[in-house]
Structures are given as structure tokens and as C-alpha cells.
Amino acid sequence: MKTKIIILSFIAFFVNHTFSQNSTIVNATNSEISDNLDLKAVASIFGDSKNLEDFEKRLNDPKYKISNLDLNEDRQVDYLRVIESVEGNTHLIVIQAILEKDIFQDVATIEGEKDSKNKMQVQVVGSVYMYGNNYIYEPVYVHSPILFSYFWAPNYRIYHSRWNWGIYPRFYSYWRPFPIYRYHRNVRHWINYNNNYNYVNIRRSSVAIGLHRNVRANSYEIRNPERSFERRNTSVSNRYELDRSRSSNGNNRVENNNVIAPRNNTRTEVETPRNNNNQNPNPRRNTREETATPIRNQSESSAPRGRQNNESSPRNSSPRENRNSNSRR
């Protein structure tokens, strides 16, 4: 009898110890903010977009689910708006998460510049707060993106997203964040592997750096300094080094937390943003033509995402609220 008790106690200890270890691994993975927006996917859909409005749509389309970011932790993926600043031959495109009314947080920039030989150079730069210092990809597109042909047209109009908290385009509806492994399994289908995505650690455009100072938004960063990449990962300087560290710890099949997809683009029967004109993306999608009229979207959860009237929102009553914190007008 005593022998049976000892054996059962040992089994119980082993199971509890194993479960505790697995729980720790899951929590650590999910707490890494940079796992939730793949910059290669961002670079890929940028190259496929007709213009910046189309690019913003692809970033937020619930069919693609390019982003998995939920910075304000309301269990709904944040809408990512796109704004642009231009000087001479330089275009700065800033991607910002909408967190509250007129409260935004930079997550990445796309910096495009045409040189003296009319060659376009593009860098996708991760926010230092989210990805660490100098986490940069330079995409080399197999075909020149359509939007490049408009950037230097005489009648080009600088793009600035018209959407804000609770006021979103008709195609948009909320979705809950995926577990990290599911997000990366999904997002790799939307990366065009015919392109090359070269990692570099130097921002090439000093003009873009200057433009960014004038449009930067970092409200979340100010409220949560303890969640910066530097504090989350003390042994590495950016996301690229973190990936290499993860690989050296035994996961050699992972690249940016994705299973490496074949470079010959042999995927079969997979929807892509480049081949979807006649597809019906989502049963909840409103098929009416999009207008600038503000609309109220229906949340997939019971918690209201935002309102268009003066009704108070549970998130707006948070003691952390500070609407004067680096708001954009």
C-alpha cells in the first residue's frame, strides 16, 4: 500500500512539473509583442498594393489577418492606420495602432526614396519600442510595385488615413488575437516568397528620419515603458538577434517564428491578396461601396470597441487615459 502511494505521488509531481514548464513557455511566447506583426508580411503586401489606401485595407482586412497586435489588451486586434509624409524624393509611410480616440502608437515605418538614377529604395523599419534597435528589412520586389509609379506623379496626393477610434471602413470587423503559433501559420500564406527580404541594421534615409520626428506617435510607449523591447529582452538588441537566439536554443526550423516556406512559391490553393478580386472575404462583410461616412462596427466580443457618440466606453474610463499624451490632430 505504501509503495502504491509513493508511486502515485511521484507521478503527480511529474505531471504538475511538466504542466508548469509548458505553461511558462506559452506565457513567455505570448508576451513578446514583436511576435504579433510580421514585417516581412507588411513588406510583401506593400509591394502588392495599388496605393496607400489599398495598403491600409490589406493591413486590416479580417480575411488576411496580417496583424495580431492587441496593445490596449481589449481582446480585439488593433486597427492599423497609415499616414504619409513627403519631402522631395522621400516618402515616409507610418503604420500606427489606434488605441483610443486620437491616441496612436507607431508600430513600423516604410521609408521609400528615389536616387539620382531613379531607382526606388525601400526599407521597412520596426518601431524601436516593439522590435528593438535597427530591426530593418529591405524588400527586393520581383516586379516593381504599382504604387511606385504614382509616388512622383505631378498630381500625387499625400495619404492620411481618415479613420479613428470607433470610426472604421465598411470592410472592417473585429477579430480576437490568435495564439502565436496560429498567427504565424496564417501570416506566412500572405508573404510573396518570390520577393527577397534582406535584413539590414542601418536606416539609409536621413530625410525619412527627420520626417518621422514630426509625425511620431508613442502614447502606448509613454504609458508602458516597462514593456519596451530593451526591457523585455535584456540579452539581445533587437528582434533579429532574438530570432537567432531562439534558433540556437534548438529550434532550427524557425525563421521569424515561421516555418520556412519554399522559395519557389509552390503553395497550392491558397488565397493571396494578389489574387482575390472575386472572392467573398467574410460573411460579416458589408458589400456596399465604401464611403467616408463614419460607421459603427459590431464587435465579436461583448466589450464595445468604440462609439461614435458621447457615450462613455469602458476603455475610455481607464485610469491610464491621457488624451493629451502625444495625440495627433
N, C-alpha and C positions, 0 to 999 in steps of 0.2 A: 504494500500500500504506500509506504513512504517513497519507494522507488518511482511509482507512478506520479506521485505529487511532484517530485523533483524534476521528472521528465517534462511534465506539463508546464511547470514554472519556467523551465529553460526555453520551451517552445514559445510561450507567451512573451518572454523577454526578447527573443529573437525577432518575432513578428513586430512588436512595438518599436524595436530599434530600427528595423528596416523601414517601417512606415514613417518614422520620424525623419530618417535620412531622405526619403523620397519627397516628403513634404517640404523640407528645407530647400531641395533642389528646385522644385516647382516655384516656390515663392521667390527665390533669388532670380530666376529667369524672368518672371513676370514683372519684377520691379525695375528691370533695366529699360528705361524709357526709349532708348535708341533702337530697341528690338521692334518697335511698333510703326516705323516708317522706313521702308527700304529705298535708299536714294538711287539705286540702280533702276528700280521701277519708276521713280519720279523722272529720271533722265530719259527712260525709254518712252513713256507716254508724252513727254515734252516733244520728243522728235516726231511723234505721230500726230500731233495736234495741228489743226488748221490755223488756229490763232490762240491768243491767251485766254479768251473766254472759253474756247473748247478745251484748253488745257485745264482750267479750273473745274469744268464739268467732269472731265475724266478723273481728276483727283478725288472727286466727291461722289461719283456715281455709285449707288448701292449695289449695282451689278458687279463692278470690278473690285470694290473694297480695297483700293490701293493703300489707304491709311488704316491704322488700327489704334491711333492716338486717342486717349481719353485723359487729357491733362487735368481737367477740372473734376474728374472722378465722379461723374454723374451716371456712369454705366452706359453712356452713349458716345460713339466716336465723334470727335470734334469736327465741325465743318472747317475746311481749309480754304481761306480766301487768297486771292492772288492780286498783288498790286505791282505796278511798274514805275520805274524812274529812268529817265533817259538823259544822257548828255553826250553830244557828238555821236561817235560811232559805238557808244557803250549803252547796252540795255541791262538794267538790273531788275530782275523779277524776284519778288519776295513772297514766300509762302508763309502765311500766318494762321494759326489756330484761333478761332473765335471762341472765347471763353465766357464772356458776359457782354452786356450792352457796351459797345465801344471799348472793350477790353480784349487785347490780342497778344499773342506770343509768337515770335518768329520761330520757325522750325527749320527752314532751309532757304537758301537763295540760289537763283540761277543767274549766272553772270555771262552775258554774251557780248563779244567785241569783234569788230571787223578791223583787220590790219590793213597796211598800205597796199597789199596785194589782193584786197577784197576777200580774204579768207576769213571765215567765221570761226571763232574760237569760243567754246562753251565750257563752263565749269559749274558743277552742282556742288554747293558748299553747305555742309551740315552746320546747324547752329552750335556754337561752342558749348553752350549750356547743355544741349542734348547729346552731342556727339563727341565733345572734346575738341582740342585744338587741331585745326588744319585737317579735317576729315573731308576730302575733296575727291570727286570723280570727274574726269574729263571724258565725256562720251564722244566716240567717233562713229558717226552715223553712216550706214551703208548707202543710204540715199539722203540727199540734203533735205532737211525738214521744210515743209511748205511755208511755215511761218517766217522762215528766214527771208523769203522773197518780199515780205511786207514790211520788215523792220525799218528799211531805209527808203520806203516809198515817200514821195513828197507830201502826200495827204495822210500819212500814218497818224493814228490817234492813240495816245498813251492809254494803256488799260488800267483801270482801277475798279476792283470789284465793288458792286453796289449792294452786296449782301451784308447783313449784320445779325446780331443775336435775335433769334426768333423770326427773322425775315429771310427766307431762302427761296431758291428757284423751284419751279414746279416738279422737276425731275427728282428732287432730293427727298429722301426719307431717312429716318434714323436707323441705325443698327447697333447692336451690342458688340463690344470688343470681343475678338476671338481669343482663345488660348494661343500663346505664341506659336506653337508648332503648327496649328491650323492656319494662322495668318500667313506664315511663310510658305506653307504648302499651297495656299491660294495665290499669293502675290507673284510667285515665280512664273505662273502661267501668263502673266501680263508683261513680262520682260522680253523684249525682242533680242534674242541672243545672236542675231546676225550683226548687231552693232557691237562695238568694243567699249568697255567701261574701264578706263585706266585710272588707277589710284595715283594721286599726287599729293604733296603736302605743302604746296605754295600757291597762294592766290595770285593770279597773274595780272589782274586789272586793278591798278591803284585808283582809277576813276570809279569803279564799282564800289570799292571800299569806302570812298568818300561819299558816294550817293547813299550808301546804306546807313551812314550815321544820321542822315536826315529823315529816314523813314522807319528806323528800327522800332520794334515794339517788344517789350520784355516784362510785361506785367506779372506773368507767372514766375519768371525768374526772380523778380524782386521779392515776391511773396514767399518763395520756397528756395532760398539759397542753398539749403542743405541737400537739395536734390540735384545739384549740378553734376555733370559727368565727373569732374575732378574729385568730388566728394563720394560719389558712388563707386568710383574705380580708382583707388589710390595708387595702384601699381602700374597703370598704363596711362598714356597721354590722350588717346582718342579711340574711337570705335574700331579702326583698322587694327590697332595693336591688341585690342580686346579680342577680336576675332582670331588673331594669330595665337593669342594666349589660350583661347578655348580649344583651338585645333591641336596645339602642343600638349594639351591635357588629355588627349585621347580621342578627340572627335575629328578625325582627319577627313571625314566625308562631308564636312560642313563648310560652306563658304557664305559668310554673312548670315549664318544660321539657316541657310537654304541648302537643300540637297542640290548639288551642282547639276544644272540642266545641260543637255548636249548642245554643243555649239552649232550643230548643223540645222537647228530649228526643225527637228523631225517630229514635233508634237503632233498628235492626231486628234481631230475633232475637238479642239479646244477653242473656246471663244476668245477673241482678242479684240482690243479696242480698234485695231486696224481693219477689222472685217466684221462689222456688226451693224451695218446700216439698216438691215431689215429685221433685226431681232427685237423681240419684246422683252425688255430687261427685267422688269419687276412687276408682279401682279398689282402692286400698290401704285405704280407709276401713273400719273395723270397725263393722258395722251394729248391734252390740249397744248397748243403752241405756247411756248414760254413768253411771258411778258414781264415787265418790270414791276408789276403790281405785287406788293408785299403779300405773302400768304402765310398761313399758319400750318405747319406740318404736324401730322399726327405721330406722336412718339410711339415706339414699340414697347416702351415701359410705361408704368403708371405715373412716373415723375415727369412733370412738364419741363420741356427743354427751354422754352422761352415764350413770351407773349408779346403781342403787338399792341396791347392796350396798357393801361396803367396798373393792371392787376399785379400784385406782388408775386414773385416767384420764390420757391423755397431756396434756390441758389442765390438769389439776389439779397436774401435776408441774412446771408452768412456773415459772421463777424469779421471774415477776412476781406470783405468787399472794400475796395478802394478805387472808386471810379476815376479819381484824378491821377491814378498811377499810370503814367506813360500812355494815356489814351490818345487815339488818333481821331482827328476831327474831319 
